[in-house]
């Protein structure tokens, strides 16, 4: 396979995934917001700066994203009771519901895509993606 073939296929897969996620998460959630909800849920609460390694973006963009999420009642910003300078991000009940909905949408899409090939080839594909991504 040539590099151009790979690029075409990878671009198509990426676009199809992005379009599916945008269409099915809207209007209450974006993929970036889903990512924030999943990361914060793993840690129960986080400071905004703790999100930087997970989101590959700038502090200003994270602030804007969190502003939108707070306005839509997906997260709450809570001041630390011992140090008022610290602000914690916590998921609201609505945020938990949207996280579950978004994870289900993504997992269902990925399952449908992977089910186009055999279970053995799925394992091989995931293994090969791991090799590629670890060497990047």
C-alpha positions in Angstrom: 0.0 0.0 0.0 1.2 3.5 -0.8 1.4 6.3 1.6 -1.3 8.2 -0.4 -3.7 5.3 0.0 -3.1 5.3 3.7 -3.7 9.0 3.9 -7.0 8.8 1.9 -8.3 5.9 4.1 -7.2 7.5 7.4 -8.7 10.8 6.4 -12.0 9.2 5.4 -12.2 7.2 8.7 -11.4 10.4 10.7 -14.0 12.5 8.8 -16.7 9.8 9.2 -15.9 9.6 12.9 -15.9 13.3 13.4 -19.2 13.8 11.5 -20.9 11.0 13.4 -19.8 12.4 16.7 -20.8 15.9 15.9 -24.2 14.9 14.5 -25.1 12.6 17.4 -23.6 14.6 20.4 -25.3 17.8 19.3 -26.8 20.0 20.6 -25.8 19.4 24.2 -22.3 18.1 23.9 -19.1 18.3 21.8 -16.4 15.7 21.5 -14.0 17.9 23.5 -16.6 18.3 26.2 -17.1 14.6 26.3 -13.3 14.2 26.7 -13.3 16.6 29.7 -16.2 14.8 31.3 -14.5 11.4 31.0 -11.2 12.7 32.4 -12.8 14.6 35.3 -15.0 11.6 36.1 -11.8 9.4 36.5 -10.4 11.9 39.0 -13.7 13.0 40.7 -12.4 16.6 40.5 -9.6 18.4 38.9 -8.1 21.9 38.6 -8.4 23.3 35.1 -4.6 23.2 34.6 -4.7 19.5 35.3 -6.6 19.0 32.0 -3.7 20.4 29.9 -2.0 17.0 29.3 -5.2 15.4 28.3 -6.6 17.9 25.8 -3.6 19.1 23.6 -4.8 22.7 23.7 -4.0 26.0 25.4 -5.0 27.2 28.9 -7.2 29.9 27.3 -9.0 27.3 25.1 -9.6 25.1 28.2 -11.1 28.1 30.1 -13.4 28.9 27.1 -14.4 25.2 26.9 -15.1 25.1 30.7 -17.1 28.3 30.5 -19.4 26.7 27.9 -19.7 23.5 29.9 -20.5 25.4 33.1 -23.2 27.5 31.3 -24.7 24.2 30.0 -24.6 22.8 33.5 -22.3 19.9 32.6 -19.7 20.9 35.2 -19.5 23.1 38.2 -16.5 25.2 39.4 -16.1 24.9 43.1 -13.7 26.9 45.2 -11.4 24.9 47.5 -12.6 25.3 51.1 -9.0 25.6 52.4 -7.4 27.7 49.7 -9.9 30.0 47.9 -7.4 30.5 45.0 -7.9 26.9 43.9 -10.9 26.1 41.7 -12.0 22.5 41.3 -13.9 21.2 38.3 -16.7 18.8 39.2 -19.2 17.0 37.0 -22.9 17.7 37.6 -25.6 15.1 37.4 -26.4 16.4 33.9 -22.7 16.1 33.0 -22.7 12.5 34.2 -25.8 11.7 32.0 -24.2 13.4 29.0 -20.9 11.5 29.6 -22.8 8.2 29.6 -24.8 9.2 26.5 -21.6 10.4 24.6 -19.6 7.3 25.6 -22.4 5.1 24.3 -22.6 7.0 21.0 -18.8 6.7 20.5 -18.6 3.0 21.6 -21.5 2.0 19.4 -20.0 3.8 16.3 -16.5 2.2 16.9 -18.1 -1.2 17.4 -20.0 -0.9 14.1 -16.9 0.1 12.3 -14.8 -2.7 13.8 -17.5 -5.3 13.3 -16.8 -5.0 9.5 -13.8 -7.2 10.1 -13.4 -10.5 12.0 -12.6 -10.6 15.7 -9.1 -11.8 14.9 -8.5 -8.9 12.5 -9.9 -6.5 15.1 -7.2 -7.7 17.5 -4.6 -7.4 14.9 -5.7 -4.0 13.8 -5.7 -2.7 17.4 -2.3 -4.2 17.9 -0.9 -2.5 14.8 -2.4 0.8 15.7 -0.7 0.5 19.1 2.6 -0.1 17.3 2.2 2.9 15.1 1.1 5.2 17.9 3.8 4.2 20.3 6.5 4.9 17.7 5.1 8.3 16.8 
